[in-house]
Amino acid sequence: MELLKKRILQDGKCFEGGILKVDSFINHQMDPMLMRQIAQEFVDRFKGVEINKIITIEASGIAPAIMVGYVLQLPVVFVKKKMPKTMENMLSATVYSFTKDREYSVCISNDFLTENDKVLFIDDFLANGNAAMGMIDLIEQAGASLAGMGFIIEKAFQDGGKMLREKNIHVESLAIIDDLSNCKIAVR
């Protein structure tokens, strides 16, 4: 997706340790026009795949997931990083956050993720694949089916994409970053 690649090169910021900051247009301040185009690109790439629910993990995946859900006219559920006292029929998994360098217990109500669901997972980044693996765990616990996983940005120099593709998961990444060495952004 050329527009996304251009924005990453123009507005993205690189930090030591392989961190790419895109908070001016994706995951803090958002560009809704770009997000709409991102959603349409995901819809096009998953065309013909049977999907009846979109899931994401809070918080940065919510905006693109809602846009995809809007375009497809499907419900969107976000996995919570804090376990609410009011959640019933809870499924939970543990996810390590590379960015925040800590583990989270994530949860979703089995009322909103069931064995009848064919799920498309949408998120902002794919790096080591930790969030994705947590989602796979929750999907398996629910007896649901994983239709595919869509990521706005994939860091190809980390192992998440390779790991998911080796599991024969349909993965679509709209922009692939090959390298962030010396704080230079190399987009494929």
Backbone hydrogen bonds, N-H to C=O, Kabsch-Sander energy under -0.5 kcal/mol:
donor,donor_aa,acceptor,acceptor_aa,energy
5,K,1,M,-2.1
6,K,2,E,-2.6
7,R,3,L,-2.1
8,I,4,L,-2.4
9,L,5,K,-2.3
10,Q,6,K,-2.4
11,D,7,R,-3.5
12,G,7,R,-0.7
12,G,8,I,-1.7
13,K,21,K,-2.4
15,F,19,I,-2.8
18,G,15,F,-0.6
19,I,15,F,-1.6
20,L,18,G,-0.5
21,K,13,K,-4.0
21,K,19,I,-0.5
22,V,20,L,-0.6
25,F,22,V,-1.4
26,I,22,V,-2.3
27,N,22,V,-1.0
28,H,29,Q,-0.9
29,Q,23,D,-3.0
31,D,25,F,-2.0
35,M,31,D,-2.7
36,R,32,P,-2.1
37,Q,33,M,-1.6
38,I,34,L,-2.5
39,A,35,M,-2.4
40,Q,36,R,-2.1
41,E,37,Q,-2.1
42,F,38,I,-2.2
43,V,39,A,-2.5
44,D,40,Q,-2.6
45,R,41,E,-2.3
46,F,42,F,-1.8
47,K,44,D,-1.1
49,V,46,F,-2.1
51,I,49,V,-0.6
52,N,118,K,-2.6
53,K,118,K,-1.3
54,I,75,P,-2.5
55,I,120,L,-2.4
56,T,77,V,-1.7
58,E,79,V,-2.4
61,G,57,I,-1.2
62,I,59,A,-1.6
65,A,61,G,-2.1
66,I,62,I,-2.7
67,M,63,A,-2.0
68,V,64,P,-2.4
69,G,65,A,-2.9
70,Y,66,I,-2.6
71,V,67,M,-2.4
72,L,68,V,-2.7
73,Q,69,G,-1.3
74,L,69,G,-2.2
77,V,54,I,-2.5
79,V,56,T,-3.4
80,K,107,C,-2.6
87,M,84,P,-1.0
91,L,108,I,-2.8
93,A,106,V,-2.0
95,V,104,Y,-3.0
97,S,102,R,-3.2
98,F,96,Y,-0.7
101,D,97,S,-1.3
102,R,97,S,-1.1
104,Y,95,V,-3.3
106,V,93,A,-3.1
106,V,104,Y,-0.6
107,C,80,K,-2.3
108,I,91,L,-2.0
110,N,89,N,-3.7
112,F,109,S,-1.9
113,L,109,S,-0.6
117,D,114,T,-1.8
119,V,117,D,-0.6
119,V,145,S,-3.2
120,L,53,K,-2.3
121,F,119,V,-0.5
121,F,148,G,-2.4
122,I,55,I,-2.3
123,D,150,G,-2.1
126,L,153,I,-2.0
133,M,129,G,-2.4
134,G,130,N,-2.0
135,M,131,A,-2.2
136,I,132,A,-2.4
137,D,133,M,-2.2
138,L,134,G,-2.2
139,I,135,M,-2.8
140,E,136,I,-2.6
141,Q,137,D,-2.5
142,A,138,L,-2.0
143,G,139,I,-0.8
143,G,140,E,-0.7
144,A,139,I,-2.0
145,S,117,D,-2.9
147,A,119,V,-3.1
147,A,145,S,-0.7
148,G,119,V,-1.2
149,M,170,H,-2.8
150,G,121,F,-3.3
151,F,172,E,-2.8
152,I,123,D,-1.8
153,I,124,D,-2.5
154,E,175,A,-2.7
155,K,126,L,-3.0
156,A,154,E,-1.0
156,A,177,I,-2.1
157,F,177,I,-0.7
158,Q,155,K,-1.8
160,G,127,A,-2.4
163,M,159,D,-2.6
164,L,160,G,-2.5
165,R,161,G,-2.5
166,E,162,K,-2.2
167,K,163,M,-0.8
167,K,164,L,-0.7
168,N,165,R,-1.8
169,I,164,L,-1.8
171,V,169,I,-1.0
172,E,149,M,-2.5
174,L,151,F,-2.2
175,A,152,I,-1.1
177,I,154,E,-3.4
177,I,175,A,-0.5
178,D,176,I,-0.6
178,D,186,A,-2.6
179,D,186,A,-1.2
183,C,180,L,-1.4
184,K,181,S,-1.7
186,A,179,D,-2.6
186,A,184,K,-0.6
187,V,185,I,-0.7
188,R,176,I,-3.3
